[in-house]
Amino acid sequence: MSHLPQAAPTRSWYRIQAKTDADQPKSIEVLIYDEIGLWGISAARFIDELKAMDDGQVAITVAINSPGGDVFDGFAIHNALLRLGARCTVRIDGLAASAASVIACGGHQVVMAANAMLMIHNPWTFTYGSAHDLRKTADMMDKARDGILAAYRRKAPAIEDATLIQMLDEETWLSADEALALGLVDVIGEAVALQACRGTTNVLARFKHPPEALLAASAELIPEEPAQAPELQLDPTRLARNAARLSQACLACGLAEFTEELLMNTTLSDDGAVSAQIERLQAIRTLCASARLPELAADYARSGLSVEAVRARLFDRLLAAQGTAIDNKEPPITPEAQAAPSPNTSAIYAARKKKPSRPAAVKTATPQAPTSQAPTP
C-alpha cells in the first residue's frame, strides 16, 4: 500500500510543482488536498499559476483528496482540465466529494485508488434576504445543478438522467468499483493509506450521511495544543511603509491591478521579505522583457515562481521556438532584387486561360508572404 504525498504546509488549498526526475520526462503534478476556494484563493489564481508553469506539451497529473468547496471554482477548474486534453490525468487519492468530483470529471483519464471514495450531490448554500432574493438564489442553484449534471453526463454518458438526478438528490457515496461501473472513473489504482484531507473535519458535518471510515479518520486529526507563542507586536508605521513600497513596485512593473493580491501574499511586517518580493517582481519584468515575452510577467509574478524558475520557463519557451526567427523588421532590398524585372502578369493570366479547366481540389494552405526574388536565368 502506497502513501499519499504531503501537501505543502502553506495557506493554500492546492500545490503545483514541476517534476524533473532524471529517468522520466518532465511533467507537472498538482495536489488539491483541501477545501476548494479557501484562504481567498480562487480558481482564477489556480489556473493562472498552472498556465505559468505549463509549456503546452508536458503531462499534467492532478491528485485529489478534497471534500469539495466552491462549485463555481469547481466548474472553472473542470473546464481548464478539459482544455488540456490527453495530457491531463486525474488521480483520486482519497476523497473526491462535491465540487472535487466535478473537477475529477475534467480529466482525460481518471484513476481512482482502490480504497478511495467519490461523492456526488446537489449544490447547496446559505442565503438571506427578501423573498425575491431567495427566489433568485434558488434559480441560481438550479442552474448550478444543471452544470453539475452536464459535467457528470460528459464523463459518464451511459448513466440515465433519472438515475443521475436521483443520485444527486440522495447524496451518493461511491466506492472505486461503483464509480468505475458507472463510468465516472476509468482505472482503479493501487490502494493508498487512507487519511482525511485538510478541511474535512468541518465539511463532513454538512453532509447527510458521510461514511464512518471518513468520520473516524477526521476525528484523529485533532491538532495538538500549540506552545504559547509570544505576542507579536506589529508596527503600524512599518506596515504602511512596506505596503507603500510594494505598491509602488507593482505600479512600476506594470502590475498595478494585482497589487492587492501581492500585498496579501507578502509579510509586510518583515522588511527583508518585502525587499525580496520587490526584487523578484523587478527581475521577472526584466527577464520577460529580454525574452520579448512581456505579456507573461503578470502570470509569473502572481504565481509565486522564483526568479530561477521563471528563467527556466522562458528558456524552455525559447528553445521550443528555435528554428523560427521572429523579426518585426522588413528585410533589406538588395540591388539584384531592385533590378529584377517585374513578372508579366498579363502573359501569366493568358497562359492560364489556355489550359483546360478541371475541378479544383479542396485544399487548405497556409498563406505565405510574397518575397522579392530575381527570376532564374
N, C-alpha and C positions, 0 to 999 in steps of 0.2 A: 504494500500500500504506500503510495507516494504521499508527500506532504505539500501543502499549499505554499506558494511563495508568499513572502511577507510584504504587505503593503507599506509604503513609505510613511514614517511617523510624522506626517505633516497635516495641516488643516486643509485637506482636500479629499474629495470622495473618489479620486482617480489618480493613477500614476501612469505616465507614458515614458518608456525608455527604449533606446536603441540597443539591440543585441548584436555584438560583433565577435562571435566565437570564431576561433581560428579555423576550425574544420567545418563551419556551417556558413551558408550565405547570410548576408546582412538581413536583418529583419527588425520589426518593431513589436514590442509587447505592451499591451495596455491592460492595466488592472483596474477594474471597477469593484471596489471592496467596501463600499459604504453606501449610505442613503443618497441617492442621486439628487443633486441640487443643494446640498448643504453648504454652509460657510459662505453663502453668497456667490458661489461659483456656478455659473450657468453652463448649459450645453454649448453656447457660443464660444466660451473660452476653451472648453474641451476640444471643439472642432478646430479652432484656430491653432491650438498647440499641436494637434495631430497633423494638420496641414504643414506646419512649420518643419516638422521632422520627416514628413513623407516626401520622397523624391518621385512618387508616381509609379515605382517599379517594385519596391520591396514588399515582401509578405508581411501581413499585419495580423497578429493574434490578439483578440480581446477576451481576457479572462474575467468572468463574472462571479461574484459571491456577494449579492446585494439584495436587500429586502424591497427594493423599488425606490420610489421617490416621485419627483415631479413628472407628470405624464407628458407634458409638452416638451420638456427636455428629453424625455424618452423618445418621442416622435422624431425630434431633430437628430439625435444620435443614430436611431434606426435608419433614417434616410441617408445619413452620411455614410454608414457602413454599406448600405445597398450600392451606393455610387462607387465603392471600392471594387466591386465585382468579385472575381475569383480570387483576388489577393487576400480577402478577409475571411478568417476563420474565427468563430466564436467558441469559447471553451467555458462551459458552466462547471465551475469548480465545486460549488457547494449549494448555493441557492440563487435562483433567478426568479424573483417574485414581482408581481405587479408590473411597474414600468420597466424593470430589469428584464422581464420576459419579452417585452416588446422590443427592447434593444437586441436581445439574443436573436430574434427572428430576422434581424437585418443582416446576419452573417451569411456568406455564400455557403459555408458548411458549418453546422453546429454540432460540436462534440460535447456530450454530457457525461460527467463522471457517473459511474455505476451507482453510487450511493448519494448522488445529488438530487435536488428537488426543483421543480418548476411550478409556479403558481400563477393562475390567471383569474382575474375578477373584474367587476365593473369599477370604473373610476369613482372616487368619492372626494368630497371636500367639505370644509367648514365655511359657512357663509352667514351673513346677517343683512338686515336692511328691510325695505318695504316689500310688499307682495310683488310689485313689479320687479324689484331687484332679484328676488328669489326665483321668479319665472325665467328671467334672463340667465341666471346661473344654471337652472335646470336645463334650459335649451343648450347652453354651452357644454354641460356634462353629457347630454345625448350625443352631441357632435364628437366629443372626445371618445365616447364608446364606439361610435362609427369608425373612428380612426384606429382604435384598438382591434376591432373586428377585421378591418382591412389588413392590418399587419399579420394577424394570425392566418387569415384566409390565404394571403400570398404565400406564406410558408407551408401551409397545410391545406391545399385546396380540396382534399378529399373529405374533410370534415363538413358535415351538413350544417347549414346555417342554424337550424333549430337546435341542433346538438350543441353547437358552439355558444349560442346565446344562453342556453341552459347552464353550461359550464361556467360562464361568466357570472350568471345570477347566483350560483351556488358557491362561488369561490372554490375553485377546483385545484387541489394539490396533486401533482403528477410525479410519479417515480420516473427514472430514466427509461425503463421498459415501456411504461404507458406513454410517455412523450414520444418515444420512437415509433410506437404503433400508430399514433395519431399523425405522425409526420412533422411534428414540431421540432424535432431534432433529427440529425442524420446518422450519427455514430454514437455508440456507447463506449466511453473511455474507461481507463483504469480507475478503480475506487481511490478516493483521497481521504486523508484523515479529516473527518468531519469536524468543523468548528463553526461557531456563529460568526457572522460577519459583523464588522463595526456598524453600529446603528441599529442592530437587530433588536436589542433589549426593549426599546420603546415602541418600535414599529410593530412588533408581533402582537402587542396589546390591541392594536387597531383591527386585526384580522378576526374573522368569525371563528375559525377552528384551525389554528396552526398545529402542526404535528408535535407530539410530545417530545420527540428527539430534539427538535429545534428549541423548544422551550427549555429543555434541560441544559442544552449547550449554552443557551443565552444566560441561564441562571448562574453558570460557572464563571461568567465574565465580570463579576462584581469586583471593581477595582480596589486595590489596597489603599488604605488611607495614606495619602502622601505626607511626607515630612513637612512640617510647618516652614514655609519659606519666609524669609524676611520681607517685610512690606516694601514694595518698590515705590520709591519717591520719584514721580515724574516731574520734570521741569517744564512748565508750560512755555517758557521762552524758548527753550531748546527745541521743543516740538514744533513751534510755529516757525522758527528759523529754518529747521531742516525741511519742513513742508514747503516753505517758500523756495529753498534751494532746489528741491526736486521738481517743483512745479516749473521753475524757470528752465531747468534742463529739459523737461518734457517739451516745453514750447520751442526751445532751440533745436531740438531733434525732430521736430515735426510730429510729436506725439501728444499734442495738447488734448485731443479728445479722449485719451486713455490715462490722463493724469490721475483721476480719482482711483482708478483700478491699481495703478502703480503705487500710489500713496498707501493704499490698504495693504499692499503686499511688501511693504518696506518697514523696517523697525525704525521709526522716526526718532526714538529716544537714543539711538546709537549713531553718533556722528560718523563712525567708520563705516557702518552699514549703508548710510545714505551716500557717502562719498563713493563707495564701491558700486552702488546702483547707478549713480550718475556716470561714473567711468564706463560701466557696462553699456549704458544707453549710447554714449558718445562713440564707443568703439564699434558697436553694432551699426550705427548710422554710417560711420566711415567705411566699414567693410562692405556694406551693401552698396554704397555709392561707388566704391572702387570696382566692384564686380558688375557695375551697371545694372543692378537689380534693387534700386532704392525702394521699390514697392513691397519688398519682403521685410523691411526693417521693423515695421509695426508688429507683425506677427511674431517675429523672433524676439522682440523686446517683451511683449506681453506673455510669451510662453515661459519665460524664466530661463531660457537657454543661456549657458555661459558663452563668453566670447570665443573660446576654443571650439565649442560645439557649433556656433554659428559659422566660424571659419571653415569647419569641416563640411557643413551643409552646402555652403557656397562653392567650395572646391568640388564637391560631388556634382553640383549642377553645371559647373564649368566643364568638367570632364565629360559629362553627358552631351554637352553641346559642341565638343571638339569635332572639327571637320566642317562645321557650318559657321563660317566667319560672319559676324554681324557688323556691318559698317554702314552708317547712315549717309556717308559722303558719296557724291556721284563720282564714278571713275573718270580719270583724266582722258581727254580725247587726243589720241596720237596723231601725228602728221599723216601717217598712212591712212588712218580712218577718215581724216578730213578730206584727203584727196580721192578717196574711193568714190566711184560713180554711184548714184542712187539707182536702185532697182527700177526697171522699166515695168511699171505696174500695168500699163495697157497691154503690153505684149504677154505678160503673165496671165492676165484675165482672158485674153483672146485664145491663148493656148488651152486654158481650162475649158472654155466653151466648146472647143473642137472635140474634147474627149467625150466618149459615150457616157451617159448618166447611168448610175447604178444605185441601188438602195444604200442609203447611208447607214453605216454601223453605229449602233448606240454605244457611245464610249464616253467615259468621264475622264477628263485630263486636267491636270493642274496647270493653270495659265502661267506662262513664264514671261518675264520682262524682255522686250526686244533688246538686242545688243547690236552695236555698230561694228561691222566687220567687213574687211575688204573681200571681194569675191575671189575665188581661187582661179588663177590664170589657166 
